[in-house]
């Protein structure tokens, strides 16, 4: 899916591709920048966390998380039996 958010620095639109991806045993989302750099976010403790990079701008993570929130209702930590 495509996600469009406002850059926390200058308010310009930023477009990302977002694809579901497993991170260990958790469902995550890979956020892909237009230049193809990417990172994985996992929804934990009622917040989105970056799990595979040492540093991603926390303001950007927050804005992306807010953009994902209405679309991420399918993310679950439950294990089907």
Backbone as JSON Lines, residues from 0, in Angstrom:
{"i":0,"aa":"X","n":[0.84,-1.17,0.0],"ca":[0.0,0.0,0.0],"c":[0.89,1.23,0.0]}
{"i":1,"aa":"X","n":[0.35,2.32,-0.44],"ca":[1.08,3.59,-0.42],"c":[0.6,4.4,0.78]}
{"i":2,"aa":"X","n":[1.55,5.0,1.48],"ca":[1.24,5.84,2.63],"c":[1.81,7.22,2.37]}
{"i":3,"aa":"X","n":[0.98,8.24,2.55],"ca":[1.42,9.63,2.37],"c":[1.28,10.33,3.71]}
{"i":4,"aa":"X","n":[2.39,10.91,4.2],"ca":[2.4,11.66,5.46],"c":[3.11,12.99,5.24]}
{"i":5,"aa":"X","n":[2.97,13.88,6.2],"ca":[3.66,15.17,6.14],"c":[5.0,15.07,6.85]}
{"i":6,"aa":"X","n":[6.05,15.55,6.2],"ca":[7.4,15.57,6.76],"c":[7.38,16.41,8.04]}
{"i":7,"aa":"X","n":[7.91,15.88,9.16],"ca":[7.89,16.64,10.42],"c":[8.79,17.89,10.37]}
{"i":8,"aa":"X","n":[9.72,17.94,9.44],"ca":[10.61,19.09,9.35],"c":[9.99,20.26,8.61]}
{"i":9,"aa":"X","n":[9.38,19.98,7.44],"ca":[8.92,21.09,6.6],"c":[7.47,20.98,6.14]}
{"i":10,"aa":"X","n":[6.77,19.95,6.55],"ca":[5.36,19.83,6.21],"c":[5.09,19.34,4.79]}
{"i":11,"aa":"X","n":[6.13,19.03,4.03],"ca":[5.95,18.52,2.66],"c":[5.46,17.08,2.71]}
{"i":12,"aa":"X","n":[4.7,16.7,1.68],"ca":[4.23,15.32,1.6],"c":[5.39,14.37,1.36]}
{"i":13,"aa":"X","n":[5.34,13.25,2.06],"ca":[6.31,12.17,1.87],"c":[5.51,10.92,1.52]}
{"i":14,"aa":"X","n":[5.95,10.2,0.5],"ca":[5.27,8.98,0.08],"c":[6.15,7.78,0.38]}
{"i":15,"aa":"X","n":[5.54,6.77,0.94],"ca":[6.23,5.53,1.27],"c":[5.41,4.37,0.72]}
{"i":16,"aa":"X","n":[6.08,3.29,0.36],"ca":[5.4,2.03,0.13],"c":[5.46,1.28,1.45]}
{"i":17,"aa":"X","n":[4.4,0.59,1.8],"ca":[4.35,-0.17,3.05],"c":[3.88,-1.58,2.71]}
{"i":18,"aa":"X","n":[4.67,-2.57,3.15],"ca":[4.35,-3.97,2.87],"c":[4.37,-4.78,4.15]}
{"i":19,"aa":"X","n":[3.43,-5.7,4.32],"ca":[3.46,-6.58,5.49],"c":[4.72,-7.43,5.48]}
{"i":20,"aa":"X","n":[5.28,-7.66,6.66],"ca":[6.48,-8.49,6.77],"c":[6.53,-9.08,8.18]}
{"i":21,"aa":"X","n":[6.91,-10.32,8.27],"ca":[7.09,-10.95,9.57],"c":[8.44,-10.54,10.13]}
{"i":22,"aa":"X","n":[8.45,-10.22,11.41],"ca":[9.69,-9.92,12.13],"c":[9.73,-10.89,13.3]}
{"i":23,"aa":"X","n":[10.51,-11.95,13.14],"ca":[10.47,-13.02,14.13],"c":[9.09,-13.65,14.1]}
{"i":24,"aa":"X","n":[8.41,-13.66,15.25],"ca":[7.05,-14.19,15.3],"c":[5.99,-13.1,15.34]}
{"i":25,"aa":"X","n":[6.38,-11.87,15.03],"ca":[5.45,-10.74,15.06],"c":[5.16,-10.25,13.65]}
{"i":26,"aa":"X","n":[3.92,-9.81,13.44],"ca":[3.56,-9.19,12.17],"c":[4.04,-7.75,12.19]}
{"i":27,"aa":"X","n":[4.8,-7.37,11.2],"ca":[5.29,-6.01,11.09],"c":[4.97,-5.43,9.74]}
{"i":28,"aa":"X","n":[5.42,-4.21,9.53],"ca":[5.26,-3.54,8.25],"c":[6.59,-2.96,7.83]}
{"i":29,"aa":"X","n":[7.01,-3.25,6.61],"ca":[8.23,-2.65,6.06],"c":[7.85,-1.35,5.39]}
{"i":30,"aa":"X","n":[8.49,-0.27,5.84],"ca":[8.27,1.07,5.3],"c":[9.42,1.35,4.33]}
{"i":31,"aa":"X","n":[9.09,1.6,3.07],"ca":[10.1,1.76,2.02],"c":[10.1,3.19,1.5]}
{"i":32,"aa":"X","n":[11.26,3.85,1.64],"ca":[11.43,5.2,1.11],"c":[11.49,5.16,-0.41]}
{"i":33,"aa":"X","n":[11.2,6.28,-1.09],"ca":[11.29,6.31,-2.55],"c":[12.66,5.88,-3.08]}
{"i":34,"aa":"X","n":[13.73,6.18,-2.34],"ca":[15.08,5.79,-2.79],"c":[15.42,4.35,-2.39]}
{"i":35,"aa":"X","n":[14.42,3.6,-1.9],"ca":[14.49,2.17,-1.59],"c":[15.12,1.82,-0.25]}
{"i":36,"aa":"X","n":[15.6,2.77,0.56],"ca":[15.97,2.45,1.93],"c":[14.68,2.04,2.64]}
{"i":37,"aa":"X","n":[14.81,1.26,3.7],"ca":[13.59,0.8,4.38],"c":[13.88,0.44,5.83]}
{"i":38,"aa":"X","n":[12.79,0.26,6.57],"ca":[12.88,-0.24,7.94],"c":[11.57,-0.94,8.28]}
{"i":39,"aa":"X","n":[11.62,-1.77,9.32],"ca":[10.43,-2.51,9.74],"c":[9.9,-1.93,11.04]}
{"i":40,"aa":"X","n":[8.58,-1.77,11.09],"ca":[7.9,-1.31,12.3],"c":[6.98,-2.43,12.79]}
{"i":41,"aa":"X","n":[6.91,-2.59,14.11],"ca":[6.02,-3.57,14.75],"c":[5.18,-2.82,15.77]}
{"i":42,"aa":"X","n":[3.91,-3.17,15.85],"ca":[3.01,-2.54,16.82],"c":[3.11,-3.3,18.14]}
{"i":43,"aa":"X","n":[3.67,-2.63,19.16],"ca":[3.85,-3.22,20.49],"c":[3.4,-2.23,21.56]}
{"i":44,"aa":"X","n":[2.75,-2.73,22.57],"ca":[2.37,-1.89,23.71],"c":[1.68,-0.61,23.26]}
{"i":45,"aa":"X","n":[0.77,-0.75,22.3],"ca":[-0.04,0.35,21.81],"c":[0.76,1.46,21.12]}
{"i":46,"aa":"X","n":[1.92,1.11,20.55],"ca":[2.74,2.08,19.82],"c":[3.55,1.35,18.75]}
{"i":47,"aa":"X","n":[3.86,2.05,17.66],"ca":[4.7,1.5,16.61],"c":[6.16,1.69,16.99]}
{"i":48,"aa":"X","n":[6.95,0.62,16.82],"ca":[8.38,0.65,17.13],"c":[9.17,0.21,15.91]}
{"i":49,"aa":"X","n":[10.28,0.88,15.64],"ca":[11.2,0.44,14.6],"c":[12.06,-0.67,15.21]}
{"i":50,"aa":"X","n":[12.15,-1.81,14.52],"ca":[12.81,-2.96,15.12],"c":[14.09,-3.4,14.41]}
{"i":51,"aa":"X","n":[14.38,-2.86,13.24],"ca":[15.54,-3.37,12.53],"c":[16.57,-2.3,12.15]}
{"i":52,"aa":"X","n":[16.44,-1.13,12.69],"ca":[17.4,-0.05,12.43],"c":[17.78,0.58,13.76]}
{"i":53,"aa":"X","n":[18.99,1.08,13.86],"ca":[19.43,1.7,15.11],"c":[18.77,3.05,15.34]}
{"i":54,"aa":"X","n":[18.62,3.86,14.28],"ca":[18.01,5.17,14.47],"c":[17.16,5.55,13.27]}
{"i":55,"aa":"X","n":[15.92,5.89,13.57],"ca":[15.01,6.51,12.61],"c":[14.41,7.67,13.38]}
{"i":56,"aa":"X","n":[14.34,8.83,12.75],"ca":[13.81,10.04,13.39],"c":[12.51,9.71,14.14]}
{"i":57,"aa":"X","n":[12.48,9.88,15.47],"ca":[11.28,9.55,16.25],"c":[10.04,10.32,15.8]}
{"i":58,"aa":"X","n":[10.21,11.55,15.34],"ca":[9.05,12.31,14.85],"c":[8.48,11.66,13.59]}
{"i":59,"aa":"X","n":[9.36,11.18,12.73],"ca":[8.91,10.5,11.51],"c":[8.2,9.2,11.87]}
{"i":60,"aa":"X","n":[8.74,8.45,12.81],"ca":[8.1,7.2,13.25],"c":[6.71,7.49,13.8]}
{"i":61,"aa":"X","n":[6.58,8.53,14.58],"ca":[5.27,8.89,15.15],"c":[4.27,9.24,14.06]}
{"i":62,"aa":"X","n":[4.71,10.02,13.08],"ca":[3.81,10.43,12.0],"c":[3.41,9.23,11.14]}
{"i":63,"aa":"X","n":[4.36,8.36,10.84],"ca":[4.04,7.15,10.07],"c":[3.08,6.28,10.87]}
{"i":64,"aa":"X","n":[3.34,6.12,12.17],"ca":[2.46,5.33,13.03],"c":[1.04,5.86,13.03]}
{"i":65,"aa":"X","n":[0.89,7.17,13.07],"ca":[-0.45,7.77,13.02],"c":[-1.11,7.5,11.68]}
{"i":66,"aa":"X","n":[-0.31,7.54,10.6],"ca":[-0.85,7.24,9.28],"c":[-1.25,5.78,9.13]}
{"i":67,"aa":"X","n":[-0.54,4.9,9.79],"ca":[-0.83,3.47,9.72],"c":[-1.98,3.06,10.62]}
{"i":68,"aa":"X","n":[-2.19,3.76,11.69],"ca":[-3.14,3.35,12.73],"c":[-4.51,2.94,12.18]}
{"i":69,"aa":"X","n":[-5.14,3.75,11.34],"ca":[-6.47,3.33,10.87],"c":[-6.41,2.11,9.95]}
{"i":70,"aa":"X","n":[-5.26,1.83,9.36],"ca":[-5.15,0.72,8.4],"c":[-4.6,-0.54,9.05]}
{"i":71,"aa":"X","n":[-4.14,-0.46,10.27],"ca":[-3.4,-1.57,10.87],"c":[-4.23,-2.39,11.84]}
{"i":72,"aa":"X","n":[-5.53,-2.34,11.72],"ca":[-6.38,-3.07,12.65],"c":[-6.18,-4.58,12.57]}
{"i":73,"aa":"X","n":[-5.6,-5.08,11.5],"ca":[-5.4,-6.51,11.36],"c":[-4.17,-7.0,12.11]}
{"i":74,"aa":"X","n":[-3.31,-6.12,12.58],"ca":[-2.11,-6.53,13.3],"c":[-2.53,-7.06,14.66]}
{"i":75,"aa":"X","n":[-2.07,-8.25,14.96],"ca":[-2.48,-8.88,16.21],"c":[-1.31,-9.65,16.81]}
{"i":76,"aa":"X","n":[-1.23,-9.67,18.12],"ca":[-0.21,-10.45,18.81],"c":[-0.74,-11.8,19.25]}
{"i":77,"aa":"X","n":[-1.98,-12.1,18.92],"ca":[-2.56,-13.38,19.36],"c":[-2.05,-14.5,18.46]}
{"i":78,"aa":"X","n":[-1.93,-15.66,19.03],"ca":[-1.51,-16.84,18.3],"c":[-2.69,-17.76,18.14]}
{"i":79,"aa":"X","n":[-3.09,-18.05,16.89],"ca":[-4.23,-18.98,16.71],"c":[-3.86,-20.39,17.14]}
{"i":80,"aa":"X","n":[-4.8,-21.09,17.7],"ca":[-4.54,-22.46,18.18],"c":[-4.82,-23.46,17.09]}
